[in-house]
Amino acid sequence: MLAAEDSVWSAGHACPSCGQAVPVEDGIPLFAPALADTVSGFDPAAFARLATMETGHFWFVPRNALLGGLAARYARCARRILEIGCGTGFVLAELADRFPDAQLVGSELHPSGLRIARERLGMRAAFAQMDARAIPAEAVFDLIGAFDVIEHIEEDEAVLAAIHRALAPGGVAIIAVPQHPWLWSEADDVAHHARRYSRGEMNEKLRRAGFDVVFSTSYCALPLPLMIASRAIARFRQRAGKASQRSEVEAAPPRPVNAALRSLLRAEVALGMAGLRLPVGGSRVVVARRPA
């Protein structure tokens, strides 16, 4: 268990209670080695493709601006930052830019993703493989982010409890999850989602975990009519026995479409940071604080 006086997990880390050393692979501590690179909530084979599509993508780039902006606003003095399920390190790199003097840790169930993240960030962050339901830390971090991660895990409330325990009193959690069960589509199946969240559901689960919710809004609200139409077309094609290409189009839209959607979402993020709260949208983003 990492205690407040420690910096970050590192190779050679041992449990202070039992003295058992944590196994290390390729320089990465493995806190849940039995689950490493298994198809558990996510297919690790998808990381390589994800790394190629994030930069410049209409959905990922504005989302980085939103998440980074919220972190800077609600946790501006954070010195220890953990991202759960950091994947290829795309958001973690944004946090490294926003908090150049902080100690950053990227965690992930899958070492294959952490290797890509380490290539992206170099020495700007430390990395650890772990199960988000059992974060080996108590009252350590000032900011913990879980960005489109918790929906992959059946025991989502166990993750929220672990985040609460790992945060220092007064620490901040930023959670992003897909929203609206009625938007469920083949993309959720492909991504191994366990759920999409109804409006208000994540807020309530955070409160049950002991958090105070300080900010909550939707993301991808302005393009929502396009999302609804896309899913309706996909369902029609499925009933007609035709293959759907909706997931592929969203992953790699034509360049003019990508640029237009990126501009639309940048405008939406600017409105959100200016104070507009959007009730509906493809995602829900919540900022919560552990009481001091």
C-alpha positions in Angstrom: 0.0 0.0 0.0 1.4 3.4 -1.0 1.4 5.8 1.9 1.3 9.6 1.8 5.0 10.0 2.4 6.0 8.0 -0.7 6.2 9.6 -4.1 5.0 7.1 -6.7 5.0 3.4 -7.2 8.3 2.2 -8.7 10.2 -1.0 -9.6 11.2 -2.6 -6.3 8.1 -1.4 -4.5 7.1 -3.6 -1.6 4.0 -3.7 0.6 4.8 -1.9 3.9 2.4 -4.2 5.7 3.7 -7.7 4.6 6.9 -6.8 2.9 6.0 -8.7 -0.3 7.7 -7.3 -3.3 5.6 -6.3 -6.3 6.6 -8.2 -9.5 8.0 -6.1 -12.3 7.8 -6.5 -16.0 9.8 -4.3 -18.4 10.2 -1.8 -15.6 6.5 -1.6 -14.8 5.2 -2.8 -11.3 2.4 -5.3 -11.7 -0.1 -5.1 -8.9 -2.6 -7.4 -10.7 -0.4 -9.7 -12.8 -3.1 -12.3 -13.3 -5.2 -9.8 -15.2 -2.4 -8.3 -17.3 -3.3 -8.1 -21.0 -6.3 -10.3 -20.6 -9.5 -9.4 -22.5 -11.0 -8.1 -19.2 -13.3 -5.1 -19.9 -11.1 -4.1 -22.9 -9.2 -5.8 -25.7 -5.5 -4.9 -25.3 -5.0 -5.5 -29.0 -6.9 -2.2 -29.6 -4.2 0.0 -28.1 -2.0 0.2 -31.1 -4.8 1.4 -33.3 -6.1 3.8 -30.7 -2.7 5.5 -30.5 -2.8 6.2 -34.2 -6.3 7.7 -34.2 -6.3 9.9 -31.1 -4.2 12.8 -32.4 -6.4 15.2 -34.3 -9.6 13.2 -33.8 -12.8 15.2 -33.4 -13.8 13.4 -30.2 -10.4 13.0 -28.4 -8.9 16.5 -28.9 -11.7 18.6 -27.5 -12.2 16.1 -24.7 -8.6 16.7 -23.7 -9.3 20.4 -23.6 -12.3 19.8 -21.3 -10.6 17.4 -19.0 -7.4 19.4 -18.7 -9.4 22.6 -18.2 -11.4 21.1 -15.4 -8.3 19.6 -13.7 -6.7 23.0 -13.8 -9.8 24.7 -12.4 -10.7 22.3 -9.6 -7.3 20.9 -8.7 -4.9 23.6 -9.6 -2.6 22.9 -6.7 -2.4 19.1 -7.3 1.0 17.7 -6.7 0.3 14.0 -7.0 -1.9 12.9 -9.9 -3.1 9.4 -10.9 -4.9 8.5 -14.1 -6.8 5.2 -13.9 -6.9 3.3 -17.2 -4.6 5.8 -18.9 -4.4 3.7 -22.1 -2.0 5.1 -24.6 -1.3 8.2 -22.4 -3.2 10.7 -24.6 -5.0 12.4 -21.6 -2.0 11.9 -19.3 0.1 13.9 -21.7 -2.4 16.8 -21.4 -2.2 16.6 -17.7 1.6 16.6 -17.8 1.5 19.8 -19.8 -1.0 21.4 -17.4 0.9 20.2 -14.2 4.6 20.2 -15.1 5.7 20.1 -11.5 3.4 17.4 -10.3 4.2 13.7 -9.8 2.1 11.9 -12.4 1.2 8.2 -12.4 -0.5 6.4 -15.2 -2.2 3.1 -14.3 -3.7 0.6 -16.6 -4.8 -3.1 -16.3 -2.9 -3.8 -19.5 0.9 -3.4 -19.8 0.6 -3.3 -23.6 -1.1 0.1 -23.2 1.4 1.3 -20.6 4.3 0.7 -22.9 2.7 3.0 -25.5 2.0 5.6 -22.9 5.6 5.4 -21.7 6.8 6.0 -25.2 4.5 9.1 -25.4 5.5 10.6 -22.0 9.0 9.5 -21.4 10.1 10.5 -17.9 7.2 12.9 -17.4 5.2 10.2 -15.6 5.6 6.9 -13.8 3.5 3.9 -14.6 1.9 0.9 -12.8 -0.3 -2.0 -13.8 -3.2 -2.5 -11.4 -6.8 -3.4 -11.0 -8.9 -0.2 -10.5 -11.1 -1.9 -7.9 -8.1 -2.3 -5.6 -5.8 0.8 -5.9 -2.8 0.2 -3.6 -2.8 3.6 -2.1 -4.5 5.4 0.8 -4.9 9.2 1.1 -2.1 9.9 -1.4 -3.3 11.7 -4.5 -4.6 15.2 -4.9 -6.3 14.4 -8.3 -7.5 11.1 -9.7 -9.0 10.8 -13.2 -10.9 7.9 -14.8 -11.8 8.9 -18.3 -14.1 6.5 -20.1 -12.8 3.6 -18.0 -15.4 2.8 -15.3 -18.1 1.7 -17.8 -15.8 -1.2 -18.7 -15.9 -2.6 -15.1 -18.9 -4.4 -13.7 -18.1 -3.4 -10.1 -18.1 0.3 -10.8 -18.9 1.3 -7.3 -15.9 -0.6 -6.0 -13.8 1.5 -8.3 -15.3 4.7 -6.9 -14.7 3.5 -3.3 -11.1 2.8 -4.2 -10.7 6.2 -5.7 -12.1 7.8 -2.6 -9.7 5.9 -0.4 -6.7 6.7 -2.6 -7.4 10.5 -2.6 -6.1 12.8 0.1 -8.8 14.7 2.1 -9.9 17.5 -0.1 -8.7 15.7 -3.2 -10.6 15.7 -6.5 -11.8 13.0 -8.8 -12.8 13.6 -12.4 -14.9 10.9 -14.0 -16.0 10.6 -17.7 -18.4 7.9 -18.8 -20.7 7.2 -21.8 -24.2 8.5 -21.2 -27.8 7.4 -22.0 -28.5 3.7 -22.2 -30.8 4.4 -25.2 -27.6 5.3 -27.2 -26.3 1.8 -26.8 -24.9 0.6 -30.1 -22.4 -1.8 -31.7 -19.6 0.5 -30.6 -20.4 -0.2 -27.0 -20.2 -4.0 -27.7 -16.9 -3.6 -29.6 -15.5 -1.6 -26.7 -16.6 -4.2 -24.1 -18.7 -1.7 -22.2 -20.7 -3.0 -19.2 -23.1 -0.1 -19.3 -23.9 3.4 -20.4 -25.0 5.7 -17.6 -28.4 7.3 -17.2 -28.5 11.1 -16.4 -27.7 11.6 -12.8 -26.6 8.0 -12.2 -22.8 8.7 -11.8 -23.5 11.8 -9.6 -25.5 9.6 -7.2 -22.9 6.8 -7.2 -20.2 9.3 -6.4 -22.3 10.7 -3.5 -22.8 7.1 -2.1 -19.1 6.7 -2.2 -18.6 9.7 0.0 -17.9 12.4 -2.5 -19.3 15.9 -2.9 -20.2 16.5 -6.6 -19.0 20.0 -7.6 -19.5 19.9 -11.4 -21.4 17.8 -13.8 -22.2 18.3 -17.5 -22.6 16.4 -20.7 -19.9 16.1 -23.5 -20.7 15.6 -27.1 -24.1 17.3 -26.8 -24.1 19.4 -30.0 -23.4 16.4 -32.3 -26.0 14.3 -30.4 -28.6 14.5 -33.3 -25.9 13.0 -35.6 -25.2 10.3 -33.1 -28.9 9.4 -32.8 -29.3 9.3 -36.6 -26.2 7.2 -36.9 -27.5 4.6 -34.5 -30.9 4.6 -36.1 -29.3 3.9 -39.5 -27.2 1.1 -38.0 -30.2 -0.6 -36.4 -32.1 -0.4 -39.7 -29.2 -2.0 -41.6 -28.9 -4.6 -38.9 -32.6 -5.5 -39.2 -32.1 -5.6 -43.0 -29.3 -8.1 -42.6 -26.7 -5.6 -43.9 -23.3 -5.0 -42.4 -23.0 -1.7 -40.5 -19.9 0.5 -40.9 -21.0 3.0 -38.2 -18.1 2.2 -35.8 -15.5 2.5 -38.5 -16.9 5.9 -39.7 -16.8 7.3 -36.1 -13.3 6.0 -35.6 -11.9 7.4 -38.8 -14.3 9.9 -40.4 -13.4 11.7 -43.6 -11.1 14.6 -43.0 -13.6 17.4 -43.7 -16.2 15.7 -41.4 -13.6 15.2 -38.7 -12.5 18.9 -38.9 -16.1 20.1 -38.7 -17.0 17.9 -35.7 -13.8 18.9 -34.0 -14.6 22.6 -34.3 -18.2 21.9 -33.1 -17.0 20.2 -30.0 -14.3 22.8 -29.3 -17.1 25.4 -29.3 -19.1 23.1 -26.9 -16.1 22.8 -24.6 -15.6 26.6 -24.5 -19.3 27.0 -23.6 -19.0 24.4 -20.9 -15.9 26.0 -19.4 -17.7 29.4 -19.5 -20.5 27.9 -17.2 -23.0 26.3 -19.5 -24.2 22.9 -18.2 -25.5 20.6 -20.9 -28.2 18.1 -19.8 -27.8 15.6 -22.6 -24.9 14.3 -24.7 -22.9 11.2 -25.6 -20.8 11.4 -22.4 -21.2 12.6 -18.8 -18.2 14.4 -17.1 -18.3 14.8 -13.3 -15.9 16.5 -10.9 -16.2 15.3 -7.3 -14.3 16.1 -4.1 -13.4 14.0 -1.2 -14.4 16.1 1.9 -11.5 17.5 3.8 
